[in-house]
Amino acid sequence: MSALLSVGFGQGSLRPRHPSVDSGHEAYNSYSYSQSTAVTEWTSWFNIDHPGGNGDYERLEAIRFYYRERVCVRPTAMEVRTTDWVSAADTGEVVHSSLDKGFWCVNKEQPHGRICSNYHVRFQCPPVQSYWSDWSEWGPCSTSVCNDAGIQTRHRKCLSSQPMPLLLVPACQGHHTDRRECSTPPCTAKWSPWGQWGDCSVSCGGGRRVRRRTCIKNSPTVQCTGRPAEMQKCGKSPCPVRCQMSCSEGRPIEDCSRCVCDGHVLLGEVHSMTGVPVSGASVSLPSQPKVILARTDNKGQFKLPGVCSSSSALVSIRKDKFAPVTVAATSNTTGRSWIKTVLKTAEKPYIVKHPEDKVRYEGGRVLLCCKATGSPLPDKYYWYHNGTLLDRKVNKYEEDLVLRDLRPEQSGHYYCKTSSSAGSIKSAPALLTVIAKGAAACNSSPEPHLVRMPVDCVQPGTDSAFYNAGRCPHNKCPGPLDYDLRCRDGAGFCCAVKTMEARTINCGSYNQNPRVAKEIAIGRCFDGTSDGFSREMKADAGIALTFHCPERKINREGLFQRLQTNPGQTLAQMARDMRELEGVQVQRSRVVAYPGSKYYFIDLESRVIVDNLMLLSMNHF
């Protein structure tokens, strides 16, 4: 604030007057610059600056620096006079003042080139008052235990506006101490980062090295999870040792794995099955198949130096698309050994034993077998259940798969897969059926089975050419076995006809008397599903019979005679006659003569489907 101050005495106090403006500056034509009109105490006069230089500066900050205890904290008024005791308001000079900053006069602001007078100032302080200082920072919590509650405190001081004896300072209103609740963090324990690995315990031959970490916790009641130290293998390089191998001829090589004879050589010759030299075949020892010692040249020959003549060394020879062989070298005392061998063309593996369908009760066990061969032989087998690879460690299988304590969810298709360097192959799937405890193994009701009637048999009231004779489902059933861990079960059990019912069908000019299936039960498996069986064989097997055609008959005696004289031609003629019938399929047939008997058995291996009983009877002689 710029002000023109005129200061003088007036009954011990300074009275303000109205401000006026002079030469662009605000001028206070007053005896004092005051914030209070109460009767107060005045300080002594201060003069810490002289008008030389830029002017006269009586700054409150500088006065407090030199006279710290002689100026109150909050002055209420200020009086300014020159050293000649002239009031600042009467000097006609441009001056500035503030109760926060003090008084100052700047030379360059004075009119007509004048310079500021030499001023001294004094301040008016209020009566002695007490006041609180600012609060201090909160102190530490009274408890250091984790996850606990305590008290924090902070303080303030009662100060006076004027320096005076402590006992005379009026008391401040309020408390000098403040308290609040505090809590400590939860109890925690965590590991520090791992330290550096220590030195290895050995320099070779295999040792250990250790690294450590520290558990950082804020209470002894908690612990870190894990180990404070970790070990690692180190120094894996083998230690140089002296070879203890004793060679009857020659010397040990550097890795002490075999003996070599300097100056001796093994000569070899490799051909294919057709006698063609095999070039590029690798030659190695069986104990180190990946270490190739030599390769055959364009003539199928190789040279392997260092093989001792007195040793019967084994050598492995490998070549892509050929089966590998291991042969022994022939040697003599001339310092040379030789090998001559033939490589067979690699043959993709093929299955010679497929797993078979099995039916078991829940809780039982089963054996599924698989066998493959080839060149080279397959070396590993894999088993799959419904397309999913079975865990070898859990099921412990090789060629054969054994499942114990069977459960219904293990039902499904199983197959094996094997491979060699020539390729891979998988077996045909086998169906495993696991019957749950308490479940029926066989449905007692026969399933529908329509049989074609003779062409001249017209049933009254219907135009259907078929009759439902019923039959058993074509599936196996569980049953008592002499031993349940066989590749092929000793006996099979299937759904079979338990009871049959005779019926009469009026065909107009004659009657048909078929027997149809009525009730199904478990029985021994009997391949009577083919229509190439006699009436008696079907009755024994419990199979519903088909219809009898009375029009066509075969002279049984003439057939026997033809079979005895020319069985091949007779069978061919029978096959031609059967192909003329509707629904008959003949692919391959043969006649089997029982030794020492006049009976023949016509074997139609590909299942002949015939609806005519007259032809069916030809299967039983």
C-alpha positions in Angstrom: 0.0 0.0 0.0 1.3 3.5 -0.9 0.5 6.1 1.7 1.6 9.6 2.6 1.8 9.4 6.4 1.9 12.4 8.8 2.7 11.3 12.3 2.6 13.3 15.5 1.8 13.1 19.2 -1.8 13.2 20.4 -2.7 12.2 24.0 -0.7 9.0 23.7 -2.6 7.6 20.7 -2.9 8.0 17.0 -6.2 8.9 15.4 -7.0 8.0 11.8 -8.2 10.6 9.3 -9.8 10.2 5.9 -7.5 9.2 3.0 -6.7 11.5 0.1 -4.9 11.0 -3.3 -1.8 13.0 -4.2 0.3 12.7 -7.5 -1.2 9.3 -8.4 -0.4 7.7 -5.0 -2.8 6.9 -2.1 -1.8 9.1 0.8 -3.1 8.6 4.4 -3.2 12.0 6.1 -3.3 10.4 9.5 -1.2 10.4 12.7 -1.1 6.6 12.8 -1.8 3.4 10.9 -3.8 1.4 13.3 -6.1 -1.6 13.6 -7.4 -0.8 17.1 -8.4 2.3 19.2 -8.0 0.7 22.5 -5.4 2.0 24.9 -2.3 -0.3 24.4 1.4 -0.3 24.9 4.0 1.2 22.5 7.3 -0.3 21.7 10.6 1.6 21.7 11.6 3.4 18.5 13.5 1.4 15.8 15.8 2.8 13.1 17.6 0.0 11.3 18.1 1.6 7.9 19.3 5.0 6.5 18.0 6.8 3.4 21.1 6.2 1.4 20.9 4.1 -1.7 17.3 3.3 -2.8 15.6 4.9 0.2 14.7 4.2 3.8 13.4 0.7 4.7 12.1 0.0 8.3 10.8 -3.5 7.5 9.1 -5.4 10.3 10.9 -8.6 9.4 14.3 -7.0 9.8 13.3 -5.4 13.1 12.2 -8.8 14.5 15.5 -10.3 13.3 17.5 -7.8 15.4 15.0 -7.3 18.2 13.1 -10.6 18.4 11.5 -10.1 21.9 10.8 -6.4 21.6 8.0 -6.5 19.0 4.7 -8.3 19.6 3.4 -10.9 17.2 0.4 -8.9 16.0 0.9 -5.1 16.2 -2.3 -3.1 16.1 -0.8 0.3 15.1 2.5 1.9 13.9 3.9 5.5 14.4 6.6 6.9 12.0 8.7 10.1 12.5 11.9 11.4 11.1 15.0 11.6 13.3 14.2 15.3 13.4 11.0 14.4 15.1 8.9 15.4 12.1 5.8 13.3 11.5 5.9 11.4 8.2 2.6 13.0 7.2 4.3 16.4 7.5 7.3 15.7 5.4 5.5 15.7 2.1 7.2 12.6 1.0 5.7 9.5 -0.6 5.9 6.7 1.9 4.5 3.2 2.3 3.5 1.2 5.4 1.8 -2.0 6.5 1.4 -3.7 9.9 2.6 -6.9 8.3 5.6 -5.5 6.5 6.6 -2.3 8.3 7.5 1.1 6.7 9.5 2.1 3.6 10.3 5.2 1.5 11.7 4.9 -2.0 14.0 7.7 -3.3 12.9 7.5 -7.0 9.3 8.0 -6.0 9.9 11.4 -4.4 9.0 14.6 -6.2 11.5 17.2 -7.5 14.4 14.8 -7.1 14.2 14.7 -3.3 15.5 11.8 -1.3 13.7 10.2 1.6 14.3 11.4 5.2 15.8 9.2 7.8 12.8 7.6 9.7 12.4 5.6 12.8 9.2 3.6 13.8 7.5 2.2 16.8 4.6 -0.3 17.1 1.6 -0.4 19.3 0.9 -3.9 20.9 -2.3 -5.0 22.5 -2.4 -6.0 26.2 -0.8 -9.3 27.0 -2.8 -12.1 25.5 -2.5 -15.9 25.3 -3.1 -18.1 22.3 -2.6 -21.6 21.2 0.1 -22.7 18.8 -0.6 -25.0 15.9 -1.1 -28.7 16.7 1.9 -30.9 16.3 1.9 -34.0 14.1 0.3 -37.1 15.5 2.6 -39.3 17.5 3.2 -43.0 17.1 0.5 -45.5 18.1 0.8 -46.6 21.7 1.0 -50.3 20.6 3.4 -51.9 18.2 1.8 -55.4 18.1 0.2 -56.2 14.8 -3.6 -56.3 14.4 -4.0 -54.3 17.7 -5.7 -51.1 18.8 -4.0 -48.2 20.7 -3.9 -44.4 21.2 -2.2 -41.6 19.3 -1.6 -38.1 20.8 -0.7 -34.6 19.5 0.2 -31.5 21.4 0.0 -27.7 21.3 1.5 -24.9 23.4 -0.1 -21.9 25.0 1.8 -18.8 23.9 1.6 -15.1 24.9 1.6 -12.0 22.7 4.4 -10.4 24.8 7.5 -11.9 26.3 6.9 -12.2 30.1 7.5 -14.6 33.0 5.8 -17.9 32.5 3.8 -17.7 35.7 2.3 -14.4 34.6 1.1 -15.7 31.2 -2.8 -16.0 31.2 -4.1 -19.5 30.7 -5.4 -20.6 27.2 -8.9 -22.0 27.0 -8.9 -25.7 25.9 -6.7 -28.8 26.2 -3.1 -28.9 25.2 -3.2 -32.6 24.3 -5.5 -34.3 21.8 -6.0 -38.1 21.6 -7.5 -40.5 19.0 -7.7 -44.3 18.5 -5.3 -46.0 16.2 -4.8 -49.5 14.9 -1.8 -51.4 13.7 -1.6 -53.3 10.4 -2.7 -57.0 10.2 -0.1 -59.6 11.1 1.7 -60.7 7.9 4.5 -62.9 6.8 6.0 -63.0 3.4 9.2 -64.1 1.8 11.8 -61.8 0.5 13.1 -62.3 -3.0 15.5 -65.3 -3.5 19.1 -64.5 -3.0 21.9 -65.4 -5.3 22.9 -69.0 -5.8 25.8 -70.0 -3.6 28.9 -71.8 -4.8 28.7 -75.4 -5.9 29.7 -78.0 -3.4 32.0 -79.7 -5.9 33.6 -78.7 -9.2 32.7 -82.0 -11.0 31.0 -85.3 -10.6 27.7 -83.8 -9.4 27.1 -81.6 -6.4 24.6 -79.1 -4.9 24.3 -75.4 -4.5 21.9 -73.4 -2.3 20.1 -70.1 -2.4 18.1 -68.6 0.5 15.4 -66.2 1.3 14.2 -64.5 4.5 10.7 -64.5 6.1 9.7 -60.9 6.7 7.0 -60.8 9.4 5.7 -58.3 11.9 4.7 -60.8 14.6 6.2 -64.0 15.9 2.7 -65.5 15.8 2.7 -65.9 12.0 5.1 -67.8 9.7 5.8 -67.9 6.0 4.7 -70.9 4.0 7.4 -72.7 2.1 11.1 -73.4 2.5 13.7 -70.8 3.3 16.3 -72.5 1.2 16.3 -74.1 -2.3 18.8 -76.6 -3.7 19.9 -77.2 -7.2 22.2 -79.7 -8.9 25.5 -78.4 -10.2 28.9 -79.5 -11.2 27.4 -82.2 -13.6 30.5 -82.5 -15.7 32.3 -85.8 -15.1 35.5 -85.6 -13.1 38.6 -86.7 -15.0 39.4 -90.2 -13.7 41.8 -92.8 -14.7 40.2 -95.5 -16.8 40.2 -98.9 -15.0 39.3 -100.9 -18.1 41.7 -103.8 -18.8 42.1 -104.7 -22.5 43.4 -108.1 -23.5 44.3 -106.5 -26.8 44.8 -102.8 -27.7 43.9 -100.0 -25.3 40.8 -98.3 -23.9 39.5 -95.2 -25.7 39.2 -91.9 -24.0 35.7 -92.4 -22.6 36.7 -95.9 -21.4 33.7 -97.5 -23.1 35.6 -100.1 -25.3 39.0 -101.3 -26.4 40.6 -100.3 -29.7 43.5 -101.7 -31.6 45.6 -99.3 -33.5 46.4 -100.6 -37.0 43.4 -103.0 -37.1 40.4 -102.4 -39.4 36.9 -103.9 -39.7 35.7 -104.2 -43.3 32.0 -104.5 -44.1 29.7 -105.0 -47.0 26.0 -104.4 -47.0 23.5 -105.5 -49.8 19.7 -105.6 -50.2 17.6 -108.7 -50.6 18.0 -108.4 -54.4 21.8 -108.1 -54.1 22.0 -104.4 -54.8 24.7 -102.6 -52.7 23.1 -100.3 -50.0 24.9 -97.0 -49.8 24.5 -94.4 -47.0 23.8 -97.0 -44.3 25.0 -95.9 -40.8 27.3 -98.2 -38.8 27.3 -97.9 -35.0 27.7 -100.0 -31.9 24.5 -101.4 -30.2 25.5 -99.7 -27.0 25.8 -96.3 -28.7 23.3 -96.3 -31.6 23.5 -92.5 -32.0 27.2 -92.4 -32.4 27.8 -93.1 -36.1 31.2 -94.6 -36.7 31.1 -95.1 -40.5 28.7 -95.1 -43.5 28.6 -97.4 -46.5 29.8 -96.0 -49.9 28.3 -96.5 -53.3 29.5 -100.1 -53.3 27.8 -100.8 -50.0 31.2 -101.1 -48.3 32.5 -99.4 -45.1 35.8 -99.4 -43.2 35.9 -99.2 -39.4 39.4 -98.8 -38.0 40.4 -99.7 -34.4 38.3 -102.9 -34.0 40.5 -105.6 -32.4 40.8 -108.8 -34.2 40.4 -111.0 -31.1 37.1 -109.5 -30.2 33.7 -110.6 -31.6 32.3 -107.0 -31.9 28.6 -106.5 -32.5 27.8 -103.8 -35.1 24.4 -102.2 -35.8 23.6 -101.2 -39.4 20.7 -98.8 -40.2 19.2 -97.3 -43.3 15.9 -95.6 -44.0 13.2 -97.9 -45.5 15.2 -100.9 -44.3 14.9 -103.0 -41.2 18.0 -102.4 -38.9 20.2 -105.4 -38.2 22.9 -106.2 -35.6 25.6 -108.6 -36.7 28.8 -110.0 -35.2 32.2 -109.4 -36.9 34.4 -112.3 -38.0 38.1 -111.8 -37.3 41.4 -113.6 -37.7 45.0 -112.9 -36.8 45.8 -110.9 -39.9 44.7 -107.7 -38.3 41.4 -107.6 -40.2 37.8 -108.3 -39.4 34.9 -108.4 -41.8 31.1 -108.3 -41.9 28.8 -109.2 -44.8 25.1 -108.7 -44.2 21.8 -108.2 -46.0 19.2 -105.5 -45.2 15.6 -106.4 -45.6 13.1 -103.9 -46.8 11.2 -102.4 -44.0 7.6 -103.7 -43.7 4.8 -101.7 -42.3 3.4 -103.3 -39.2 0.2 -105.3 -39.4 -2.2 -106.8 -36.9 -2.1 -110.5 -36.4 -4.4 -110.6 -33.4 -7.3 -108.2 -32.9 -9.1 -107.7 -29.7 -12.5 -109.5 -29.5 -15.9 -108.4 -28.2 -16.5 -109.2 -24.6 -19.4 -109.0 -22.2 -18.9 -108.7 -18.4 -20.9 -108.0 -15.3 -20.0 -104.9 -13.2 -17.1 -105.6 -10.8 -15.6 -108.2 -13.1 -12.4 -108.1 -15.1 -11.5 -108.6 -18.8 -8.5 -109.1 -21.0 -8.2 -107.5 -24.4 -5.3 -108.8 -26.6 -3.5 -107.2 -29.5 -0.5 -108.5 -31.5 1.3 -107.0 -34.5 4.3 -107.9 -36.5 6.4 -106.3 -39.2 9.9 -105.5 -40.1 11.2 -104.2 -37.9 9.0 -105.4 -35.1 6.7 -102.8 -33.4 8.3 -101.8 -30.1 5.4 -100.0 -28.3 1.6 -100.4 -28.1 -1.1 -97.8 -27.3 -4.7 -98.6 -26.2 -7.6 -96.3 -26.9 -11.1 -96.2 -25.3 -13.8 -94.6 -27.5 -11.0 -92.7 -29.3 -9.3 -91.5 -26.1 -5.7 -92.7 -25.3 -5.5 -94.6 -22.1 -2.9 -93.6 -19.6 -0.1 -96.2 -19.6 0.9 -95.4 -16.0 -2.7 -95.9 -14.7 -3.6 -99.0 -16.8 -0.1 -100.6 -16.9 -0.5 -102.1 -20.4 1.8 -103.3 -23.1 0.5 -105.6 -25.9 -2.5 -106.7 -23.7 -4.9 -104.6 -21.8 -6.3 -105.8 -18.5 -9.3 -104.0 -16.9 -10.3 -104.9 -13.3 -13.2 -103.9 -11.2 -15.2 -103.0 -14.2 -17.8 -100.2 -14.2 -20.7 -99.5 -16.7 -19.0 -96.3 -17.9 -16.1 -98.4 -19.2 -18.3 -99.9 -21.8 -17.5 -98.9 -25.4 -15.1 -99.6 -28.2 -11.4 -100.5 -27.5 -8.6 -100.7 -30.0 -4.8 -100.8 -30.0 -2.3 -98.9 -32.0 1.4 -99.7 -32.6 4.2 -98.3 -34.7 7.7 -98.9 -35.8 10.1 -96.9 -38.0 8.3 -98.2 -41.0 4.8 -96.9 -40.1 1.9 -97.5 -37.7 -1.3 -99.6 -37.7 -4.3 -99.9 -35.4 -6.5 -102.9 -34.7 -10.2 -103.4 -35.4 -12.3 -102.1 -32.5 -13.7 -104.5 -29.9 -16.9 -103.8 -28.1 -16.8 -104.2 -24.3 -20.3 -104.3 -22.7 -20.4 -104.0 -18.9 -23.8 -105.0 -17.4 -24.7 -103.0 -14.3 -25.5 -104.8 -11.1 -29.2 -105.7 -11.0 -29.8 -105.0 -14.7 -31.2 -107.6 -17.0 -28.6 -109.1 -19.3 -31.1 -110.2 -21.9 -34.6 -108.8 -22.9 -37.1 -111.7 -22.6 -39.2 -110.4 -25.5 -38.1 -111.4 -29.0 -37.4 -108.7 -31.5 -39.4 -108.5 -34.7 -38.2 -110.7 -37.6 -40.2 -110.7 -40.9 -39.9 -113.9 -43.0 -41.0 -114.0 -46.6 -43.9 -116.4 -47.2 -44.1 -118.7 -50.2 -45.3 -116.9 -53.3 -48.4 -119.1 -53.6 -49.3 -118.6 -49.9 -52.0 -115.9 -49.7 -53.4 -115.3 -46.3 -57.1 -114.5 -46.1 -57.7 -110.8 -45.3 -54.1 -109.6 -45.8 -51.9 -108.8 -48.8 -48.6 -109.1 -46.8 -46.0 -111.4 -48.2 -44.1 -111.5 -44.8 -44.8 -113.1 -41.5 -43.3 -112.1 -38.1 -41.6 -115.2 -36.7 -39.5 -113.3 -34.1 -35.9 -113.9 -33.3 -33.1 -113.2 -30.6 -31.0 -110.1 -30.6 -27.7 -110.7 -32.2 -25.5 -109.9 -29.2 -23.5 -111.6 -26.6 -24.4 -111.9 -22.9 -22.4 -112.4 -19.8 -22.2 -115.9 -18.3 -20.1 -118.2 -16.2 -16.6 -118.7 -17.6 -13.9 -121.2 -16.6 -11.3 -118.3 -16.7 -12.1 -114.7 -17.5 -8.6 -113.5 -18.5 -8.3 -115.1 -21.9 -7.8 -113.4 -25.2 -10.8 -115.4 -26.5 -13.4 -116.5 -24.0 -13.7 -120.3 -23.7 -17.4 -120.2 -24.1 -19.8 -117.6 -25.3 -23.2 -116.7 -24.1 -25.9 -115.1 -26.2 -29.5 -114.3 -26.2 -31.3 -117.4 -27.3 -34.9 -118.7 -27.8 -36.2 -120.2 -24.5 -39.6 -121.3 -25.7 -41.3 -121.5 -29.1 -44.9 -121.6 -30.2 -46.3 -123.6 -33.1 -48.8 -121.8 -35.4 -50.9 -122.7 -38.4 -51.2 -120.5 -41.5 -53.9 -121.3 -44.1 -52.4 -120.7 -47.5 -55.5 -121.8 -49.4 -54.6 -125.1 -50.9 -52.4 -126.2 -48.1 -51.4 -125.1 -44.5 -48.0 -123.9 -43.2 -47.1 -124.9 -39.6 -44.2 -122.6 -38.5 -42.8 -122.3 -35.0 -42.1 -118.7 -33.8 -40.0 -117.4 -30.9 -42.0 -116.7 -27.8 -39.5 -116.1 -24.9 -35.8 -115.1 -24.9 -33.2 -116.1 -22.3 -29.4 -116.5 -22.0 -27.9 -119.5 -23.6 -24.7 -120.7 -25.2 -23.8 -118.9 -28.4 -24.6 -121.0 -31.5 -24.1 -119.6 -35.0 -27.6 -120.6 -36.2 -28.4 -117.2 -37.6 -27.7 -118.4 -41.1 -30.6 -119.9 -43.0 -28.2 -122.6 -44.2 -29.2 -125.1 -41.4 -31.7 -127.9 -41.3 -35.0 -127.9 -39.4 -33.5 -130.1 -36.7 -30.4 -127.9 -36.2 -32.6 -124.8 -35.9 -34.9 -126.5 -33.4 -31.9 -127.4 -31.2 -30.5 -123.9 -31.4 -33.9 -122.4 -30.6 -34.2 -120.5 -33.8 -37.6 -119.7 -35.3 -38.2 -121.7 -38.4 -39.1 -120.3 -41.8 -41.7 -121.6 -44.1 -41.7 -124.8 -46.1 -42.4 -124.7 -49.8 -44.1 -127.9 -50.9 -43.7 -127.3 -54.6 -39.9 -128.0 -54.8 -38.3 -131.1 -53.5 -34.8 -132.6 -53.7 -34.2 -136.3 -54.2 -32.0 -136.9 -51.1 -30.7 -140.2 -52.3 -29.7 -138.9 -55.7 -27.9 -136.0 -54.0 -25.9 -138.4 -51.9 -24.9 -140.4 -54.9 -23.8 -137.3 -56.8 -21.7 -136.0 -53.9 -19.9 -139.4 -53.6 -19.1 -139.6 -57.3 -18.4 -135.9 -58.1 -18.7 -133.6 -55.0 -17.2 -130.4 -56.7 -19.5 -130.5 -59.7 -22.5 -131.3 -57.5 -21.8 -128.4 -55.2 -21.4 -126.0 -58.1 -24.8 -127.1 -59.5 -26.4 -126.6 -56.0 -25.0 -123.1 -55.8 -26.4 -122.3 -59.3 -29.8 -123.6 -58.2 -29.7 -121.5 -55.0 -28.8 -118.3 -56.9 -32.0 -118.7 -58.9 -34.1 -118.3 -55.7 -35.1 -114.8 -54.5 -33.1 -113.6 -51.5 -30.2 -116.0 -51.8 -26.6 -114.8 -51.8 -23.7 -117.3 -52.4 -20.1 -116.1 -52.3 -18.1 -119.3 -51.4 -18.9 -122.9 -50.6 -17.2 -126.2 -49.9 -18.0 -129.8 -49.1 -16.5 -131.5 -46.1 -16.4 -135.3 -45.8 -16.3 -136.7 -42.2 -13.5 -139.3 -41.9 -14.8 -142.9 -41.8 -18.4 -141.8 -42.5 -20.7 -141.6 -45.5 -21.9 -138.2 -44.3 -21.0 -134.8 -46.0 -21.4 -131.3 -44.6 -22.1 -128.5 -47.1 -20.4 -125.4 -45.6 -21.6 -122.1 -47.0 -19.1 -119.8 -45.3 -20.5 -116.5 -46.4 -24.0 -117.1 -45.0 -26.6 -118.0 -47.5 -29.9 -116.2 -46.9 -32.7 -118.6 -48.0 -36.3 -118.5 -47.1 -37.1 -122.0 -48.6 -36.9 -124.9 -46.1 -36.3 -127.3 -48.9 -32.9 -125.8 -49.6 -32.0 -125.4 -46.0 -32.1 -129.1 -45.5 -29.2 -129.5 -47.8 -26.9 -128.3 -45.0 -27.4 -131.4 -42.9 -26.4 -134.8 -44.3 
